[in-house]
Amino acid sequence: MAEQYGTHNYHPLPVNAVRGEGALLWDGEGNEYIDCIGAYSAVAHGHLNPAIVGAITEQLARIAVTSRAMHCTELGLFLKGLCEYTGLDMACPMNTGAEAVETCIKIARKWAYTVKGVPIDQAEIIACQDNFHGRTTTIVGFSTEEGYRHNFGPYTPGFKVIPFGDAQALRDVITPNTAAFLVEPIQAEGGIIIPPVGWMNEVRQICTENNVLLIWDEVQTGFCRTGARFAWNHEDAKPDLMSVGKPLGGGILPVSAAVGIRSVMEVLKPGEHGSTFGGAPISCAVGLMAMAEMEKEDYAGKSARLGAKLIEGIKSINSPHITEVRGKGLLVGMELGESVDSAKLSRAFLSRGILTKETRQRTFRFTPPLVIAETMIDTILERTEDAIRSVTA
């Protein structure tokens, strides 16, 4: 029915998920899988985390959606909690990650015109090659992935693209009209690409020196995924603006936000931006509990420890077909050589109860829920080695 009545903009694995708990999923035939996709970092808390389910159930007994036409207690608590958790000053609640990125773009442009003094409609935003910031028409316009942007033009002007991880390229392209540098601290969708050590710190310095806003897109890397609250915490690279989402919804709702320093965020005035469902009481209750669980259960520490074990375990698999293993925390990518039939390997993973999908550059992604048990990491490693050997023998 999905194929008949739905647009064909996804090519899902041949698994019909009917039940989830923690890091596990079951299909309609009762087969059990370890979820190494985790809804692309959105299910950090595991499927149907009891604390998140409790928060949403309790909130549903009171009020769910109000729009921003009025105040609600949950919104104030959520905004305060989010700012304290991120170490930033103000937040604009939205729903999806792409909305959070678009919000950052709008704020950066208005800041450029009203504070920096860039001539109207001349603001430039710098992005990186192989970026992934969402699927809106503005965002795909500065994507370098042909499949994401082809036939969706004309594209929004005002963006420049430089190589990822190249600080000198950033210096070279900045002009007086540059409003911001929009970038992922680790390119998750791009193949789990890790920048050189010190690059984030240097980027922060370059932006400060040139009065350019630094916007970290932490929609996939944020909220403990890389072994720290946010990936920029691994270096001295505090942003001026940041987009967050996915895990903020606790694996239950789409909850996102643009967060930033007060001098930038306060350029937004009433009527200039909004969202009907952004900041709804139900979303705020879930988001607040999601952050509380991360802190109470030390998700960052778990991610760092289990991620290191997963990375070292894959590296220790004695196979010439594994060309590189990249990762930080439980954001891990295993790249395979051209001789490996990746479609066949996907089926081998499925038959062994592992859900993972190939992203760009022949890289299989391992981003399980952060609540995954250590024994399951051992199981993932055993089944991964077995799957690779089955298709390369």
RAVENLIN-V125751 format. One record per residue. N is the residue number from 1. RES is the residue in one small letter. OMEGA is omega in degrees with one decimal (* if undefined). D_CENTER is the distance of its C-alpha to the mean C-alpha in whole Angstrom. Layout:
BEGIN
n:N res:RES omega:OMEGA d_center:D_CENTER
n:N res:RES omega:OMEGA d_center:D_CENTER
END
This chain:
BEGIN
n:1 res:m omega:178.6 d_center:30
n:2 res:a omega:179.8 d_center:26
n:3 res:e omega:-177.6 d_center:27
n:4 res:q omega:-171.9 d_center:30
n:5 res:y omega:-178.8 d_center:29
n:6 res:g omega:174.7 d_center:25
n:7 res:t omega:-174.6 d_center:24
n:8 res:h omega:-179.2 d_center:23
n:9 res:n omega:172.5 d_center:20
n:10 res:y omega:174.9 d_center:18
n:11 res:h omega:-172.2 d_center:20
n:12 res:p omega:172.2 d_center:19
n:13 res:l omega:-179.3 d_center:21
n:14 res:p omega:179.7 d_center:24
n:15 res:v omega:176.8 d_center:23
n:16 res:n omega:-176.6 d_center:24
n:17 res:a omega:-179.0 d_center:22
n:18 res:v omega:-178.7 d_center:25
n:19 res:r omega:177.7 d_center:24
n:20 res:g omega:176.0 d_center:21
n:21 res:e omega:-179.2 d_center:22
n:22 res:g omega:-179.6 d_center:20
n:23 res:a omega:-175.4 d_center:18
n:24 res:l omega:173.0 d_center:21
n:25 res:l omega:175.0 d_center:21
n:26 res:w omega:176.7 d_center:25
n:27 res:d omega:-175.1 d_center:26
n:28 res:g omega:178.8 d_center:29
n:29 res:e omega:177.9 d_center:31
n:30 res:g omega:178.5 d_center:30
n:31 res:n omega:-177.8 d_center:28
n:32 res:e omega:180.0 d_center:26
n:33 res:y omega:167.0 d_center:23
n:34 res:i omega:-174.7 d_center:20
n:35 res:d omega:178.4 d_center:17
n:36 res:c omega:173.3 d_center:15
n:37 res:i omega:177.1 d_center:12
n:38 res:g omega:-178.2 d_center:11
n:39 res:a omega:177.0 d_center:10
n:40 res:y omega:177.1 d_center:7
n:41 res:s omega:-176.7 d_center:6
n:42 res:a omega:-178.0 d_center:8
n:43 res:v omega:179.3 d_center:11
n:44 res:a omega:-177.0 d_center:11
n:45 res:h omega:-173.8 d_center:14
n:46 res:g omega:179.7 d_center:16
n:47 res:h omega:177.0 d_center:17
n:48 res:l omega:176.0 d_center:20
n:49 res:n omega:-174.4 d_center:19
n:50 res:p omega:-179.5 d_center:23
n:51 res:a omega:179.0 d_center:22
n:52 res:i omega:177.7 d_center:19
n:53 res:v omega:178.2 d_center:22
n:54 res:g omega:-179.5 d_center:25
n:55 res:a omega:-177.8 d_center:23
n:56 res:i omega:178.7 d_center:23
n:57 res:t omega:179.3 d_center:26
n:58 res:e omega:-179.5 d_center:28
n:59 res:q omega:-179.3 d_center:26
n:60 res:l omega:178.1 d_center:27
n:61 res:a omega:-177.7 d_center:31
n:62 res:r omega:-178.7 d_center:31
n:63 res:i omega:-175.1 d_center:29
n:64 res:a omega:-173.8 d_center:26
n:65 res:v omega:178.3 d_center:25
n:66 res:t omega:-165.2 d_center:27
n:67 res:s omega:-179.1 d_center:25
n:68 res:r omega:178.7 d_center:26
n:69 res:a omega:179.5 d_center:29
n:70 res:m omega:176.4 d_center:30
n:71 res:h omega:168.4 d_center:29
n:72 res:c omega:-176.2 d_center:28
n:73 res:t omega:-175.3 d_center:28
n:74 res:e omega:-179.0 d_center:24
n:75 res:l omega:-179.8 d_center:23
n:76 res:g omega:179.5 d_center:24
n:77 res:l omega:-179.8 d_center:23
n:78 res:f omega:-178.8 d_center:20
n:79 res:l omega:177.9 d_center:20
n:80 res:k omega:179.7 d_center:22
n:81 res:g omega:-179.1 d_center:20
n:82 res:l omega:179.4 d_center:16
n:83 res:c omega:178.3 d_center:18
n:84 res:e omega:-179.0 d_center:20
n:85 res:y omega:-178.0 d_center:17
n:86 res:t omega:-175.5 d_center:15
n:87 res:g omega:179.1 d_center:18
n:88 res:l omega:-165.0 d_center:18
n:89 res:d omega:-174.6 d_center:21
n:90 res:m omega:-178.9 d_center:20
n:91 res:a omega:175.1 d_center:17
n:92 res:c omega:-174.2 d_center:17
n:93 res:p omega:177.5 d_center:16
n:94 res:m omega:-176.9 d_center:15
n:95 res:n omega:-176.2 d_center:13
n:96 res:t omega:177.4 d_center:10
n:97 res:g omega:179.1 d_center:8
n:98 res:a omega:177.1 d_center:10
n:99 res:e omega:179.1 d_center:13
n:100 res:a omega:178.1 d_center:11
n:101 res:v omega:178.4 d_center:11
n:102 res:e omega:177.9 d_center:14
n:103 res:t omega:177.5 d_center:16
n:104 res:c omega:179.3 d_center:15
n:105 res:i omega:-179.8 d_center:17
n:106 res:k omega:179.6 d_center:20
n:107 res:i omega:-179.1 d_center:20
n:108 res:a omega:179.9 d_center:20
n:109 res:r omega:180.0 d_center:23
n:110 res:k omega:176.7 d_center:25
n:111 res:w omega:-179.4 d_center:25
n:112 res:a omega:-177.2 d_center:26
n:113 res:y omega:-172.4 d_center:29
n:114 res:t omega:-178.7 d_center:30
n:115 res:v omega:-176.8 d_center:29
n:116 res:k omega:179.3 d_center:29
n:117 res:g omega:176.2 d_center:32
n:118 res:v omega:178.1 d_center:30
n:119 res:p omega:-174.4 d_center:33
n:120 res:i omega:178.8 d_center:32
n:121 res:d omega:179.0 d_center:29
n:122 res:q omega:-177.1 d_center:29
n:123 res:a omega:179.1 d_center:26
n:124 res:e omega:173.9 d_center:24
n:125 res:i omega:-178.6 d_center:20
n:126 res:i omega:175.9 d_center:19
n:127 res:a omega:-176.0 d_center:16
n:128 res:c omega:174.9 d_center:16
n:129 res:q omega:-179.5 d_center:17
n:130 res:d omega:178.7 d_center:15
n:131 res:n omega:166.6 d_center:12
n:132 res:f omega:-178.7 d_center:9
n:133 res:h omega:-179.8 d_center:9
n:134 res:g omega:-170.8 d_center:10
n:135 res:r omega:179.3 d_center:13
n:136 res:t omega:-176.6 d_center:16
n:137 res:t omega:176.8 d_center:19
n:138 res:t omega:-174.3 d_center:18
n:139 res:i omega:-179.0 d_center:15
n:140 res:v omega:178.7 d_center:16
n:141 res:g omega:177.3 d_center:19
n:142 res:f omega:171.1 d_center:18
n:143 res:s omega:175.6 d_center:16
n:144 res:t omega:176.4 d_center:18
n:145 res:e omega:-172.4 d_center:17
n:146 res:e omega:-178.8 d_center:21
n:147 res:g omega:-179.7 d_center:20
n:148 res:y omega:-170.3 d_center:17
n:149 res:r omega:-174.4 d_center:20
n:150 res:h omega:178.3 d_center:23
n:151 res:n omega:178.1 d_center:25
n:152 res:f omega:179.1 d_center:23
n:153 res:g omega:3.5 d_center:25
n:154 res:p omega:-172.9 d_center:27
n:155 res:y omega:179.2 d_center:24
n:156 res:t omega:178.5 d_center:23
n:157 res:p omega:173.8 d_center:25
n:158 res:g omega:-179.0 d_center:24
n:159 res:f omega:173.3 d_center:21
n:160 res:k omega:-177.7 d_center:22
n:161 res:v omega:179.6 d_center:20
n:162 res:i omega:176.4 d_center:21
n:163 res:p omega:178.5 d_center:20
n:164 res:f omega:176.9 d_center:17
n:165 res:g omega:-177.0 d_center:18
n:166 res:d omega:-177.0 d_center:21
n:167 res:a omega:-178.9 d_center:22
n:168 res:q omega:177.7 d_center:26
n:169 res:a omega:176.6 d_center:24
n:170 res:l omega:178.4 d_center:23
n:171 res:r omega:-172.8 d_center:26
n:172 res:d omega:-171.8 d_center:28
n:173 res:v omega:-179.6 d_center:26
n:174 res:i omega:176.0 d_center:26
n:175 res:t omega:175.9 d_center:29
n:176 res:p omega:-178.9 d_center:30
n:177 res:n omega:-178.0 d_center:28
n:178 res:t omega:179.8 d_center:25
n:179 res:a omega:-171.1 d_center:23
n:180 res:a omega:170.1 d_center:19
n:181 res:f omega:-178.5 d_center:17
n:182 res:l omega:-171.4 d_center:14
n:183 res:v omega:171.9 d_center:12
n:184 res:e omega:177.2 d_center:9
n:185 res:p omega:170.2 d_center:10
n:186 res:i omega:-179.0 d_center:9
n:187 res:q omega:-176.4 d_center:9
n:188 res:a omega:-178.6 d_center:7
n:189 res:e omega:-179.2 d_center:9
n:190 res:g omega:178.4 d_center:12
n:191 res:g omega:-176.8 d_center:13
n:192 res:i omega:-178.3 d_center:11
n:193 res:i omega:-177.4 d_center:13
n:194 res:i omega:179.4 d_center:14
n:195 res:p omega:177.5 d_center:16
n:196 res:p omega:176.8 d_center:20
n:197 res:v omega:-179.6 d_center:20
n:198 res:g omega:-177.2 d_center:21
n:199 res:w omega:-179.1 d_center:19
n:200 res:m omega:178.2 d_center:17
n:201 res:n omega:-179.5 d_center:20
n:202 res:e omega:176.5 d_center:22
n:203 res:v omega:178.8 d_center:20
n:204 res:r omega:-179.7 d_center:20
n:205 res:q omega:-179.3 d_center:24
n:206 res:i omega:-180.0 d_center:24
n:207 res:c omega:178.7 d_center:23
n:208 res:t omega:-178.4 d_center:25
n:209 res:e omega:-174.6 d_center:28
n:210 res:n omega:-179.4 d_center:27
n:211 res:n omega:179.0 d_center:26
n:212 res:v omega:179.4 d_center:23
n:213 res:l omega:173.9 d_center:20
n:214 res:l omega:179.5 d_center:17
n:215 res:i omega:173.3 d_center:14
n:216 res:w omega:171.2 d_center:11
n:217 res:d omega:-177.8 d_center:7
n:218 res:e omega:-178.5 d_center:5
n:219 res:v omega:179.1 d_center:3
n:220 res:q omega:-174.2 d_center:1
n:221 res:t omega:-173.1 d_center:5
n:222 res:g omega:177.1 d_center:6
n:223 res:f omega:167.4 d_center:9
n:224 res:c omega:-176.7 d_center:11
n:225 res:r omega:-175.7 d_center:9
n:226 res:t omega:-179.7 d_center:11
n:227 res:g omega:173.6 d_center:14
n:228 res:a omega:179.4 d_center:14
n:229 res:r omega:176.6 d_center:13
n:230 res:f omega:-176.2 d_center:10
n:231 res:a omega:-179.8 d_center:11
n:232 res:w omega:178.0 d_center:13
n:233 res:n omega:178.3 d_center:15
n:234 res:h omega:176.6 d_center:16
n:235 res:e omega:178.1 d_center:18
n:236 res:d omega:-170.0 d_center:20
n:237 res:a omega:-178.3 d_center:18
n:238 res:k omega:-176.9 d_center:17
n:239 res:p omega:168.2 d_center:16
n:240 res:d omega:176.1 d_center:18
n:241 res:l omega:178.6 d_center:15
n:242 res:m omega:173.8 d_center:11
n:243 res:s omega:179.2 d_center:9
n:244 res:v omega:-179.8 d_center:7
n:245 res:g omega:-179.6 d_center:7
n:246 res:k omega:-175.6 d_center:6
n:247 res:p omega:-179.5 d_center:8
n:248 res:l omega:178.6 d_center:10
n:249 res:g omega:175.1 d_center:12
n:250 res:g omega:-178.4 d_center:13
n:251 res:g omega:-176.5 d_center:13
n:252 res:i omega:-176.6 d_center:16
n:253 res:l omega:168.8 d_center:15
n:254 res:p omega:178.1 d_center:12
n:255 res:v omega:179.5 d_center:12
n:256 res:s omega:178.6 d_center:10
n:257 res:a omega:163.7 d_center:12
n:258 res:a omega:-177.9 d_center:13
n:259 res:v omega:-178.9 d_center:15
n:260 res:g omega:178.9 d_center:17
n:261 res:i omega:-171.4 d_center:21
n:262 res:r omega:-175.7 d_center:24
n:263 res:s omega:177.6 d_center:25
n:264 res:v omega:-175.8 d_center:23
n:265 res:m omega:-174.3 d_center:21
n:266 res:e omega:176.1 d_center:25
n:267 res:v omega:178.1 d_center:26
n:268 res:l omega:178.9 d_center:25
n:269 res:k omega:-178.8 d_center:28
n:270 res:p omega:177.9 d_center:29
n:271 res:g omega:-175.1 d_center:28
n:272 res:e omega:-179.1 d_center:26
n:273 res:h omega:179.7 d_center:23
n:274 res:g omega:178.9 d_center:22
n:275 res:s omega:-178.9 d_center:20
n:276 res:t omega:-176.4 d_center:23
n:277 res:f omega:178.2 d_center:20
n:278 res:g omega:-179.2 d_center:18
n:279 res:g omega:176.6 d_center:19
n:280 res:a omega:-178.8 d_center:21
n:281 res:p omega:-178.6 d_center:23
n:282 res:i omega:178.8 d_center:22
n:283 res:s omega:-179.3 d_center:18
n:284 res:c omega:178.8 d_center:19
n:285 res:a omega:179.1 d_center:21
n:286 res:v omega:-179.1 d_center:18
n:287 res:g omega:179.7 d_center:15
n:288 res:l omega:178.2 d_center:18
n:289 res:m omega:178.5 d_center:19
n:290 res:a omega:179.2 d_center:15
n:291 res:m omega:179.5 d_center:15
n:292 res:a omega:179.3 d_center:19
n:293 res:e omega:178.2 d_center:18
n:294 res:m omega:-176.9 d_center:16
n:295 res:e omega:-176.1 d_center:19
n:296 res:k omega:-175.9 d_center:22
n:297 res:e omega:176.9 d_center:21
n:298 res:d omega:178.7 d_center:19
n:299 res:y omega:-179.2 d_center:16
n:300 res:a omega:179.3 d_center:15
n:301 res:g omega:178.7 d_center:19
n:302 res:k omega:-179.0 d_center:18
n:303 res:s omega:179.7 d_center:15
n:304 res:a omega:-175.4 d_center:17
n:305 res:r omega:-178.0 d_center:20
n:306 res:l omega:176.7 d_center:19
n:307 res:g omega:177.7 d_center:17
n:308 res:a omega:179.0 d_center:20
n:309 res:k omega:-179.8 d_center:22
n:310 res:l omega:-179.8 d_center:20
n:311 res:i omega:-179.4 d_center:19
n:312 res:e omega:179.2 d_center:23
n:313 res:g omega:178.0 d_center:24
n:314 res:i omega:178.3 d_center:23
n:315 res:k omega:-177.2 d_center:24
n:316 res:s omega:176.2 d_center:28
n:317 res:i omega:-175.1 d_center:28
n:318 res:n omega:179.2 d_center:31
n:319 res:s omega:177.5 d_center:30
n:320 res:p omega:-177.3 d_center:31
n:321 res:h omega:174.2 d_center:28
n:322 res:i omega:-175.0 d_center:25
n:323 res:t omega:179.7 d_center:25
n:324 res:e omega:172.7 d_center:22
n:325 res:v omega:-177.6 d_center:19
n:326 res:r omega:176.3 d_center:16
n:327 res:g omega:174.7 d_center:14
n:328 res:k omega:-172.7 d_center:13
n:329 res:g omega:178.6 d_center:14
n:330 res:l omega:169.4 d_center:12
n:331 res:l omega:-167.3 d_center:10
n:332 res:v omega:176.6 d_center:13
n:333 res:g omega:176.8 d_center:15
n:334 res:m omega:-178.5 d_center:18
n:335 res:e omega:-176.7 d_center:20
n:336 res:l omega:-178.8 d_center:23
n:337 res:g omega:-176.5 d_center:26
n:338 res:e omega:-176.6 d_center:28
n:339 res:s omega:-178.5 d_center:30
n:340 res:v omega:175.1 d_center:28
n:341 res:d omega:-173.5 d_center:28
n:342 res:s omega:177.7 d_center:24
n:343 res:a omega:178.0 d_center:25
n:344 res:k omega:178.4 d_center:28
n:345 res:l omega:176.8 d_center:25
n:346 res:s omega:178.5 d_center:23
n:347 res:r omega:178.7 d_center:26
n:348 res:a omega:175.4 d_center:27
n:349 res:f omega:-178.4 d_center:24
n:350 res:l omega:-177.9 d_center:24
n:351 res:s omega:178.3 d_center:28
n:352 res:r omega:174.7 d_center:27
n:353 res:g omega:176.7 d_center:25
n:354 res:i omega:175.7 d_center:21
n:355 res:l omega:174.6 d_center:19
n:356 res:t omega:179.6 d_center:16
n:357 res:k omega:178.0 d_center:16
n:358 res:e omega:171.1 d_center:16
n:359 res:t omega:-174.5 d_center:14
n:360 res:r omega:174.9 d_center:16
n:361 res:q omega:176.0 d_center:19
n:362 res:r omega:-178.0 d_center:20
n:363 res:t omega:175.0 d_center:17
n:364 res:f omega:-173.1 d_center:16
n:365 res:r omega:173.4 d_center:13
n:366 res:f omega:179.9 d_center:14
n:367 res:t omega:-177.7 d_center:11
n:368 res:p omega:172.9 d_center:13
n:369 res:p omega:-176.9 d_center:13
n:370 res:l omega:178.2 d_center:14
n:371 res:v omega:-177.0 d_center:17
n:372 res:i omega:179.7 d_center:19
n:373 res:a omega:-179.3 d_center:22
n:374 res:e omega:178.5 d_center:23
n:375 res:t omega:177.6 d_center:26
n:376 res:m omega:174.7 d_center:23
n:377 res:i omega:176.7 d_center:22
n:378 res:d omega:179.4 d_center:25
n:379 res:t omega:177.4 d_center:25
n:380 res:i omega:-178.3 d_center:22
n:381 res:l omega:179.8 d_center:24
n:382 res:e omega:-177.2 d_center:27
n:383 res:r omega:177.3 d_center:26
n:384 res:t omega:178.4 d_center:24
n:385 res:e omega:-179.6 d_center:27
n:386 res:d omega:-179.6 d_center:30
n:387 res:a omega:-179.6 d_center:27
n:388 res:i omega:-178.7 d_center:28
n:389 res:r omega:-177.0 d_center:31
n:390 res:s omega:-178.1 d_center:32
n:391 res:v omega:-178.8 d_center:31
n:392 res:t omega:-178.5 d_center:32
n:393 res:a omega:* d_center:36
END
